[in-house]
C-alpha cells in the first residue's frame, strides 16, 4: 500500500482519499498533500490566530513588533499587552492596540495578516501579550525588551532551514532553544523556505517552532529561495516576506525590510540582501558601520564571502563588502547558502593565507536537512558536511563566546573573541580536539 495520498480534514475527522480532495460544504478551500517523507501540516487559515511571531521594526529597548495570521473573515486584529506579573490578575492592566491588516491570497486560501509595532515600552521589562479579536484569542505569551545599554546576552544563529522544514528542521530549532532558553533573538541567514511564495512552507516554518517565534524575536535576512520569478524571468522578494515579518524599512528604496540595522545592548546587527543591488548596499553599509554606538558588530546575509561548497565563489560580493568589513573591523559575519559548515578568520587578497593576528570571523552554516559536500580548497579552521547545526553566541563586556552545536546538542566548534584596545580581537579557539571533523565518509549515509 502507498504511504502517500491526499487528505481532507473535516470537523476533526480525517478522510483519506486517493486523488483530489473534494470540498465539503462550509469547509475552508485549498486541498493539500501529505506524504510519508514529510510532517503533516494544515496550512489553511482559520479564525484562530496562527503564525504568531516577534520581530523588531524600531528600538528593541522600547518597542516590539508582532505579526500573526487569520482567515480573511477576521477583518480586524488586536494585541492586548500588559507588564507581566506572577499574579494572573496582570490581565486587568492590559491595553489594546488595533493592528494593521493586509489581505494575501495563496493556495491555502485568502488570509488576513495582522501586525502591530508596540512603542513606548520600558527597557529591560517583561511583558505579556495575546492576539486575536472578538471572542477568539491566542494564549498569553511573554517577551522582554532590551536594556538601554550594554548588558550580557545570548542569541541563536541558524543557516538554511529550507527543505522538509517541519519534519527535519524543527529538531534543530527546538534543540537550540533547549540549549539557550533565554536567547534574546534568533538570526536566520536566509533560505527559510524552499519556494518563496509557497504558503505551506511558511506554515511549516512557523509550526516548526510552535510558540518559540512568538516569544523569541527573529532577525531574518532573505536568501535566494525567498525570491521567485515571474513569467518574464524577473526575480522579486516573496509576497509572504513582509506579511510574516515586520522589520526596519531601511534607507534603500526597493530593499525595505531586507537591508537594515538594529542595536541590541552594545551589539549592532546588520542585515544585508545578497541577492541584488550589492553596490548600493555597500554605500549604505559604509555609513551604517561608521555610526555604530557599541563595541560589537555582527553582519548577516545569505551568500558567503568565502564559500564552503566547491564550484561557488561570490567574488562581486566579496570585492564590494569585504573591504568595508576590514576597514570597520566587523567582528562576525554569519551566512548560509552552501549547506555545509565552515568557520575561519579573515582572508587577505586571494584565499590561501589566513591572517592569524586578527580580523573578521566568517561562518557558513546549515540547520536544515539539505546537504552539500565541502570544497577541495579549505580556507576554514573548522568545517563539517552532512551535519545539521545551530550556533549560540554570547556577549558579555569585552568577550564574545561562540558555540556551534549539532542538531543533537553535541558541541562541534567553539571560540572566544576578546576586545583589546587599539589591537585586533584576540581569538581563543575552543573547538573540541576530541571531536573529528564530520565528513560524508564518517557520518550516517556514508555508504549510500
Secondary structure, DSSP 8 states (H G I E B T S, - for coil): --S-EEEEEETTEEEEESSS----TT--S--EEE-TTS--------SS-EEEEEE-SS-TTTEEEEEEEEETT----EEEEEE--SSGGGGGG-EEEE-EEEEEEETTEEEEEEEEEEES--TT-EEEEEEEETTEE---EEEE---SS---EEEEEE-B--SSIIIIIHHHHHHHHHH-TT-SEEEE-S-SSSSTT-HHHHHHHHHHHTTGGGTSEEEE---GGGEEE-TT--EEE-TTHHHH------SSTT-TTTSEEEEETTEEEEE--TTS-HHHHHHHHHHHHHT--SSEEEEE-SS-SS-SBTT---HHHHHHHHHHHHHTT--EEEE-SSSSEEEE--B-SSSS-B-SS---EEEE-B-SS----B-SS---SEEESS--EEEEEEEETTEEEEEEEETT--EEEEEEEEEETTEEEEEEE---TTS--B-GGGSTTTT-
